[in-house]
Amino acid sequence: KVYKAAAAAGEDPQAFCDRISKRFSDAWSVLKIGNDDFIRTTDTRHKEIVVGILQAVHDNGDVYYDEYEGQYCVGCERFMTDRDLVDGKCRDHHTVPEQRREGNYFFRMEKYRQWLVDHIKANPAFIRPEGYRNEVLSMLSESIGDLSISRPVERVPWGIPLPWDDKHVTYV
């Protein structure tokens, strides 16, 4: 979305994000909201942490490459199943998803689903407010599949390059 929004605004993605980010940081002052830190996806320290986590997860064997094909909602930035659609359209954007085939790297989320459920239940303050906690637990009550963590650079040139494959970026 960032790349497309920047192109539509006639701006470089970094300049576009700089402009939008400033509006957010200015809003905190206007609203008299304090914060200990304001970090952006493009900050060097953020990129270093993301790359470190991705490399550790990869080294642990919890990342794999696969190709898949399906219905992709550009607005949601995700593939959808038939149960996600209403009359063949995204329920949030009311658009017909595009048919796409793409290769991505995936995190073995399903391997950790039960661990995550147990952790959330054992630590009620982990997700607040309680309504969100219940929503997450409901989502995790069924198989959710593995999580796509990359996009090909040729389609999404905006992101953090994967440390083991510079032809893919992660988007955070």
Secondary structure, DSSP 8 states (H G I E B T S, - for coil): -HHHHHHHTTS-HHHHHHHHHHHHHHHHHHTT---S----TTSHHHHHHHHHHHHHHHHTT-EEEEEEEEEEETTTTEEE-GGGEETTEETTT----EEEEEEEEEE-HHHHHHHHHHHHHH-GGGSSSHHHHHHHHHHTTS----EE--EETTT--SSEEETTEEEEEE--
